[in-house]
Amino acid sequence: MGSTSHLDANGKKLVVYIFCVATINALLQGYDQGMMNGINILPAYLNYFHMTTTSSVYALNTSILYLGTIFTTPVSTYVANRFGRKWGLRLAAMLGVVGTCLQAGAVHVSMFIIGRFIIGAAVNTGFVVAPAYIAETMHPSYRVFMVGFSAASWYLGSIIASFVVYGTQHMDNGLSNWTWRLPSILQLLPSFMCLAVLPFVPESPRWLVYQDRAPEALEILVKYHGNGIQDAPIVVLQYSEIVETLQLESANQTTGWKELIRTPENRRRAMLCATLGIMMYFSGNTIVSYYLGDVLDAAGITAVQTQLAVNIGFSIWGYLLAIIGSVYAEKMGRRPAFLACNIVMAVMLLIQGVLTKVYANKFTPGLSGAIVLIIFLFNGAYSIAITPLGYIYPSEICNYSLRANGVALNELVAHLAGFATTYWTPYAMKKAWIYYIVVAIWDVLQAIFVWFYFPETKGLALEEVDAIFGRDIGEVKVMDVLAADNKMDSEKGVNISSEETPTAL
């Protein structure tokens, strides 16, 4: 019996393929955020739709994306549960193509809004299905990193869009409508890339087992997790845990929405998913994610080119911190990361509120620079914890029967919160210092809630998280098997870490 502490060619291919799926899926919303943050600053875009930064249309053009998620949540979970996780990802990509075409070709504001509504449907479908698919299919050693990296790739899309808008701003001296149409057209690329990669990735083995297709699931585990070794300990233990758990679930649960509230344990899971959805958008990140220009205006930084440059740096900084958070999520633990980030965000917003109030209309270059530094520190705290864990945690705490709907509930609440905050933020920024302090207080309340209610899931495989919610899973753990396998290899002189990430390949 050979070792499985490091992956063979097939295992590495799976890592690469899912790495692509993880990246591409998040690019769509990330690109949208970076693009809207940029074109909201462009005079040509504002003039074409006859908007000002304080008009209701300006706020609706941005926030409508989140409203699009409400009507597609039941559809996305149905497709993922009935036809498979891969078909859910295909649906997300196809919706992305339709919505982007309408947005890029918009000849009036209604067409633009409809396009963004459909893009919102695509974003929601992708973020409902992708974390579940990645968590259920990825090798246990890579699962936490890859789900976190999927969320971190949101920033990669934002970086690309920020550079694109920075490059188009000067077209026809900034007066051409191509300054915003060209960035919109390029938003098609993530959807096309996703459709191109999907034929090469396997279906979720857990979905296959739930569909009474266990031999196919075993074949995937052997090929991609066990280096082709049928009786590899990691394959035997994973397969037995999956089959036993899903047989128990299928006998006692369905994949319907009612399951989220049927038992006290499930209600606790639903409460955690919904709470995290609120945290993802009520923490103050919307202020700097979609209305960075307004924040910089309040800090005395009004030059369009300077604001676009800050937008680029902001996206790159967030991406780097989100990757670090993904790499070290398993070492940091979930609770410490959530607690620390909420406290840091609260402190940064409090300082920013005080500076904005005391030095209103009196900003020097030094003070403006300090505000930018505070914005970056705030974003760093959010990116290193909430960005990756916002997608890791719901996919962990929900068992298979609840996973698609639990992640969907998280996304539904998150995007409702996103719609609310992106709509009211332009108005709240008229009294920016008050808004900063109110959100800072809210972040403190979030930290208190995490302390009392968020359980730790560090070091557990998906089926083993059930122990937190009352199910006996036995004494042998998947990560224990991996650690033992690594120890055996280490004694043979093979230096492979049980915490290895794709960078070790």
C-alpha positions in Angstrom: 0.0 0.0 0.0 1.6 3.3 -1.2 1.7 6.6 0.5 -0.9 9.3 -0.1 0.7 12.1 2.0 1.5 13.9 -1.3 -0.4 13.9 -4.5 0.3 12.1 -7.8 -0.3 13.6 -11.2 -4.1 13.1 -11.1 -4.3 14.7 -7.6 -2.3 17.7 -8.7 -4.5 18.0 -11.8 -7.6 18.2 -9.5 -5.9 20.9 -7.4 -5.1 22.9 -10.6 -8.6 22.5 -12.1 -10.4 23.5 -8.9 -7.9 26.3 -8.4 -9.1 27.6 -11.8 -12.8 27.1 -10.9 -12.2 28.8 -7.5 -10.5 31.7 -9.1 -12.8 32.2 -12.1 -16.0 31.9 -10.1 -15.1 34.8 -7.8 -13.7 36.9 -10.6 -17.2 37.9 -11.8 -18.3 39.7 -8.6 -14.8 41.0 -7.9 -14.5 42.4 -11.3 -17.9 44.0 -10.9 -16.9 45.6 -7.6 -13.7 47.0 -9.1 -15.5 48.2 -12.2 -18.3 49.9 -10.4 -15.9 51.5 -7.9 -14.1 52.9 -10.9 -16.8 54.0 -13.3 -18.8 55.6 -10.4 -15.9 58.1 -10.5 -16.0 58.6 -14.3 -17.8 61.8 -15.6 -18.8 60.0 -18.9 -20.7 57.3 -17.0 -22.5 59.8 -14.8 -23.3 62.1 -17.7 -24.6 59.3 -19.9 -27.2 58.2 -17.4 -27.8 61.8 -16.2 -26.8 61.0 -12.6 -25.1 62.7 -9.7 -23.4 60.9 -6.8 -26.3 61.8 -4.6 -29.1 60.7 -6.9 -31.3 57.6 -6.3 -30.4 56.2 -9.7 -26.7 56.3 -8.9 -27.3 54.2 -5.8 -29.7 51.9 -7.6 -27.4 51.2 -10.5 -24.8 49.9 -8.0 -27.1 48.2 -5.4 -29.5 46.4 -7.8 -26.9 43.6 -8.3 -27.7 42.4 -4.7 -31.4 42.5 -5.3 -30.9 40.1 -8.2 -29.8 37.5 -5.7 -33.1 37.3 -3.9 -35.1 35.8 -6.8 -32.4 33.2 -7.9 -31.6 31.7 -4.5 -34.3 28.9 -4.7 -33.4 28.2 -8.3 -29.6 27.9 -7.7 -30.1 25.5 -4.8 -32.6 23.4 -6.7 -30.2 23.1 -9.7 -27.2 22.3 -7.4 -29.1 19.6 -5.5 -31.1 18.1 -8.4 -28.7 18.2 -11.3 -25.3 18.5 -9.6 -22.8 21.1 -8.4 -21.3 21.4 -11.9 -24.6 22.4 -13.5 -25.0 25.0 -10.8 -21.7 26.5 -11.9 -22.8 26.4 -15.5 -26.0 28.2 -14.7 -23.9 31.0 -13.0 -21.7 31.4 -16.0 -24.6 31.5 -18.5 -26.4 34.1 -16.4 -23.2 36.1 -16.3 -23.0 36.2 -20.1 -26.6 37.4 -20.5 -26.4 40.1 -17.8 -23.1 41.4 -18.9 -24.2 41.8 -22.5 -27.2 43.9 -21.4 -25.1 46.0 -19.1 -22.4 46.7 -21.6 -24.9 47.5 -24.4 -27.2 49.6 -22.3 -28.7 52.5 -24.1 -30.8 53.7 -21.2 -30.6 53.3 -17.4 -33.4 50.6 -17.3 -31.4 48.3 -19.6 -28.3 48.9 -17.4 -30.3 48.1 -14.3 -31.8 44.9 -15.8 -28.3 43.7 -16.9 -26.9 44.3 -13.4 -29.9 42.5 -11.9 -29.1 39.4 -14.0 -25.4 39.7 -13.1 -26.5 39.6 -9.5 -28.3 36.4 -10.2 -25.1 35.0 -11.7 -23.0 36.1 -8.7 -25.4 34.6 -6.2 -25.6 31.3 -8.1 -21.8 31.0 -8.3 -21.3 31.8 -4.6 -24.0 29.4 -3.5 -22.6 26.5 -5.5 -18.8 27.0 -5.7 -18.0 26.8 -1.9 -20.1 23.7 -1.6 -18.5 22.1 -4.7 -14.9 23.0 -3.7 -15.4 21.8 -0.1 -17.0 18.5 -1.2 -14.5 17.7 -3.9 -11.1 19.0 -2.8 -8.5 16.8 -1.0 -8.8 17.4 2.8 -5.3 18.9 3.0 -6.3 21.6 0.6 -10.0 22.1 1.3 -9.8 25.1 3.7 -7.2 26.9 1.6 -9.1 26.4 -1.6 -12.5 27.6 -0.4 -10.8 30.6 1.2 -8.9 31.3 -2.0 -12.1 31.2 -3.9 -13.3 34.2 -1.9 -9.9 35.8 -2.1 -10.0 35.7 -5.9 -12.8 38.3 -5.6 -10.0 40.8 -5.2 -8.2 39.5 -8.3 -11.2 40.4 -10.3 -11.3 43.8 -8.6 -7.6 44.4 -9.4 -8.1 43.6 -13.1 -11.1 45.9 -13.3 -9.3 48.7 -11.5 -6.5 48.6 -14.0 -8.9 48.4 -16.9 -10.9 51.5 -15.7 -7.6 53.3 -15.0 -6.6 52.6 -18.6 -9.9 53.7 -20.2 -10.4 56.9 -18.2 -8.5 58.9 -20.8 -10.3 57.7 -23.9 -11.3 60.9 -25.8 -10.2 63.0 -22.9 -12.5 61.0 -20.6 -15.6 62.0 -22.5 -16.1 58.7 -24.5 -18.7 56.2 -23.4 -16.1 53.5 -24.0 -14.5 54.6 -20.7 -17.3 52.5 -19.0 -18.6 50.3 -21.9 -15.2 48.6 -22.5 -14.8 47.6 -18.8 -18.3 46.2 -19.0 -17.6 44.1 -22.1 -14.5 42.6 -20.5 -16.7 41.4 -17.6 -17.7 38.6 -20.0 -14.3 36.9 -19.6 -14.8 35.2 -16.2 -18.1 33.5 -17.4 -16.5 32.2 -20.7 -13.5 30.9 -18.7 -15.7 29.1 -16.3 -17.6 27.3 -19.1 -14.3 26.3 -20.7 -12.9 24.7 -17.5 -15.9 22.9 -16.2 -15.7 19.9 -18.6 -12.4 18.9 -17.0 -13.4 18.7 -13.4 -15.3 15.8 -11.7 -18.7 16.0 -10.0 -18.8 16.3 -6.2 -18.4 12.8 -4.8 -20.8 13.6 -2.0 -23.5 14.6 -4.5 -22.9 11.3 -6.3 -23.3 9.3 -3.1 -26.5 11.1 -2.3 -27.8 10.2 -5.7 -27.0 6.5 -5.1 -24.0 6.6 -7.4 -21.5 5.6 -4.7 -19.2 3.6 -7.1 -18.6 6.8 -9.2 -17.8 8.7 -6.0 -15.3 6.0 -4.9 -13.7 6.2 -8.3 -13.1 9.9 -7.9 -11.7 9.6 -4.4 -9.3 6.8 -5.5 -8.2 8.7 -8.5 -7.8 12.2 -7.1 -7.3 11.7 -3.3 -5.7 8.3 -3.0 -3.1 8.3 -5.8 -5.0 5.5 -7.5 -4.7 3.2 -4.4 -8.1 1.7 -3.7 -7.4 0.8 0.0 -5.5 3.9 0.9 -6.4 4.9 4.4 -7.5 8.4 3.4 -9.8 6.9 0.7 -11.3 4.2 3.0 -11.9 6.6 5.9 -13.3 9.4 3.7 -15.6 7.1 1.8 -16.9 5.4 4.9 -17.6 8.7 6.6 -19.3 10.1 3.5 -21.5 7.0 2.9 -22.4 6.5 6.6 -23.2 10.2 7.1 -25.2 10.6 3.9 -27.2 7.4 4.5 -28.1 8.7 7.9 -29.0 12.1 6.5 -31.1 10.6 3.6 -33.0 8.5 6.1 -33.7 11.4 8.4 -33.4 14.6 6.3 -34.2 16.0 2.9 -32.4 18.7 1.0 -35.4 21.1 1.3 -35.5 24.5 2.9 -37.6 23.3 5.8 -34.6 21.3 7.1 -32.9 24.5 8.1 -35.5 25.0 10.9 -36.6 21.4 11.6 -34.3 20.6 14.5 -32.5 22.7 17.2 -29.1 21.8 15.7 -30.2 22.8 12.2 -31.7 26.1 13.5 -28.3 26.8 15.1 -26.6 26.2 11.8 -29.0 28.4 10.0 -28.6 31.2 12.6 -24.8 31.0 12.1 -25.1 31.2 8.3 -27.5 34.1 8.5 -25.4 36.0 11.1 -22.2 35.6 9.0 -24.1 36.9 6.0 -24.9 40.1 7.9 -21.3 40.4 9.1 -20.1 40.2 5.5 -21.7 43.5 4.5 -22.6 45.3 7.7 -19.0 45.5 8.9 -18.3 48.7 7.0 -16.7 47.1 4.0 -19.4 48.4 1.6 -18.3 52.0 2.3 -14.9 51.3 0.8 -15.8 48.6 -1.7 -18.3 50.5 -3.8 -18.0 54.1 -2.7 -14.3 54.6 -2.2 -14.6 57.8 -4.2 -17.0 59.3 -1.6 -14.7 58.2 1.2 -11.7 59.9 -0.5 -13.8 63.0 -1.2 -14.6 63.2 2.6 -10.8 62.9 3.2 -10.0 65.8 0.9 -8.7 63.6 -2.0 -10.8 64.7 -5.0 -8.6 64.2 -8.1 -10.1 61.4 -10.3 -6.7 60.0 -11.3 -5.6 59.9 -7.7 -8.8 58.1 -6.6 -8.4 55.5 -9.3 -4.8 54.9 -8.3 -5.9 54.4 -4.7 -8.6 52.0 -5.9 -5.9 49.9 -7.6 -3.7 49.8 -4.5 -6.7 49.1 -2.3 -7.6 46.0 -4.4 -4.1 44.6 -4.5 -3.7 45.1 -0.8 -7.0 43.3 -0.1 -6.0 40.4 -2.4 -2.7 39.8 -0.7 -4.3 39.8 2.8 -7.1 37.5 1.7 -4.5 35.0 0.3 -2.6 35.2 3.6 -5.9 34.6 5.4 -6.7 31.6 3.2 -3.2 30.0 3.7 -3.3 30.4 7.5 -7.0 29.9 8.2 -6.4 26.4 9.5 -3.6 27.6 11.8 -5.4 30.7 13.1 -8.7 29.0 13.8 -12.1 30.5 13.0 -13.0 32.2 16.3 -9.8 34.1 16.9 -9.8 35.4 13.3 -13.4 36.6 13.5 -12.8 38.2 16.9 -9.6 40.0 16.0 -10.8 41.4 12.7 -14.0 42.8 14.2 -12.1 44.6 16.9 -9.5 46.0 14.5 -12.2 47.2 12.1 -14.1 48.9 14.9 -10.9 50.7 16.1 -10.1 51.9 12.5 -13.6 53.2 11.9 -13.7 55.0 15.2 -10.4 56.7 14.4 -11.6 57.6 10.9 -14.8 59.0 12.3 -13.0 61.2 14.8 -10.5 62.5 12.2 -13.3 63.2 9.7 -15.3 65.2 12.3 -12.4 67.2 13.9 -10.7 68.0 10.6 -13.7 68.4 8.3 -12.7 70.7 5.3 -9.3 71.2 6.9 -7.4 68.3 5.5 -3.7 68.6 4.8 -1.9 66.1 2.6 -0.6 64.4 5.7 -4.0 64.0 7.2 -5.4 62.7 3.9 -2.6 60.2 3.8 -3.5 59.1 7.4 -7.1 58.5 6.3 -5.9 56.4 3.4 -3.7 54.4 5.8 -6.7 53.8 8.1 -8.8 52.6 5.1 -6.1 50.1 4.1 -5.8 48.8 7.7 -9.5 48.4 7.9 -9.6 46.6 4.6 -6.7 44.4 5.7 -8.5 43.2 8.8 -11.6 42.4 6.8 -9.7 40.7 4.0 -7.6 38.4 6.1 -10.5 37.0 8.1 -14.1 37.7 6.8 -13.2 37.4 3.1 -12.0 33.7 3.2 -13.9 32.6 6.3 -17.2 34.0 5.0 -17.1 31.2 2.5 -15.2 28.5 4.4 -17.4 28.6 7.5 -20.9 28.1 6.1 -19.7 25.2 3.9 -18.2 23.6 7.0 -20.9 23.9 9.6 -23.7 22.6 7.3 -23.9 18.9 6.7 -24.5 17.7 3.1 -28.4 17.9 3.3 -28.2 21.5 4.4 -25.0 22.6 2.6 -26.5 24.1 -0.6 -29.4 25.7 1.3 -27.2 26.8 4.2 -24.7 28.5 1.9 -27.6 29.9 -0.1 -29.1 31.4 3.1 -25.8 32.9 3.9 -25.6 34.4 0.4 -29.2 35.6 0.5 -28.8 37.4 3.8 -25.4 38.7 2.7 -26.8 40.2 -0.5 -29.8 41.6 1.2 -27.4 43.3 3.5 -25.3 44.3 0.6 -28.3 45.8 -1.2 -29.3 47.8 1.9 -25.8 49.1 2.6 -24.9 49.9 -1.0 -28.2 51.8 -1.3 -28.1 53.8 1.9 -24.3 54.4 2.0 -24.4 57.4 -0.4 -26.9 59.1 1.8 -25.2 58.2 5.1 -21.9 59.6 3.8 -23.4 63.1 3.9 -22.7 62.7 7.7 -19.7 60.5 7.2 -18.2 60.8 10.7 -21.5 59.7 12.3 -21.8 56.7 9.9 -18.2 55.6 10.7 -18.9 55.6 14.4 -22.2 53.8 14.1 -20.6 51.0 12.1 -17.7 50.8 14.6 -20.2 50.2 17.4 -21.9 47.5 15.2 -18.5 45.8 14.7 -18.0 45.6 18.5 -21.5 43.9 18.8 -20.4 41.4 16.1 -17.3 40.5 18.1 -19.4 39.9 21.2 -21.8 37.7 19.2 -18.9 35.7 17.9 -17.5 35.2 21.4 -20.7 33.6 22.6 -22.1 31.7 19.6 -19.5 30.8 17.0 -18.0 27.3 17.5 -14.5 26.4 16.4 -14.2 24.0 13.4 -10.4 24.0 13.1 -8.9 20.6 12.1 -12.1 18.8 11.3 -13.2 17.2 8.0 -16.7 18.0 6.7 -18.5 15.0 8.2 -16.6 15.4 11.5 -18.0 18.9 12.1 -21.3 17.2 12.9 -19.7 16.4 16.3 -20.1 20.0 17.3 -23.8 19.7 16.7 -24.3 16.5 18.6 -23.6 13.5 16.3 -21.1 10.8 17.4 -18.5 10.5 14.7 -16.1 8.1 16.3 -12.5 8.6 17.4 -10.6 8.3 14.1 -10.4 11.6 12.1 -9.4 12.2 8.5 -6.7 14.8 9.4 -5.3 12.3 12.0 -4.9 9.7 9.1 -3.1 12.4 7.0 -0.8 13.3 9.9 0.0 9.6 10.5 0.7 9.1 6.8 3.0 12.2 6.8 4.8 10.9 9.9 5.5 7.6 8.2 6.8 9.3 5.1 8.9 11.6 7.3 10.5 8.6 8.9 11.4 7.4 5.4 12.9 10.8 4.6 10.0 12.3 2.7 9.6 15.9 3.8 6.0 16.6 3.1 3.8 18.7 5.4 0.2 17.8 6.3 -0.5 21.5 5.9 0.8 21.7 2.4 -0.9 24.1 0.0 -0.8 24.4 -3.8 2.4 26.4 -3.4 4.1 23.2 -2.3 3.4 21.4 -5.5 
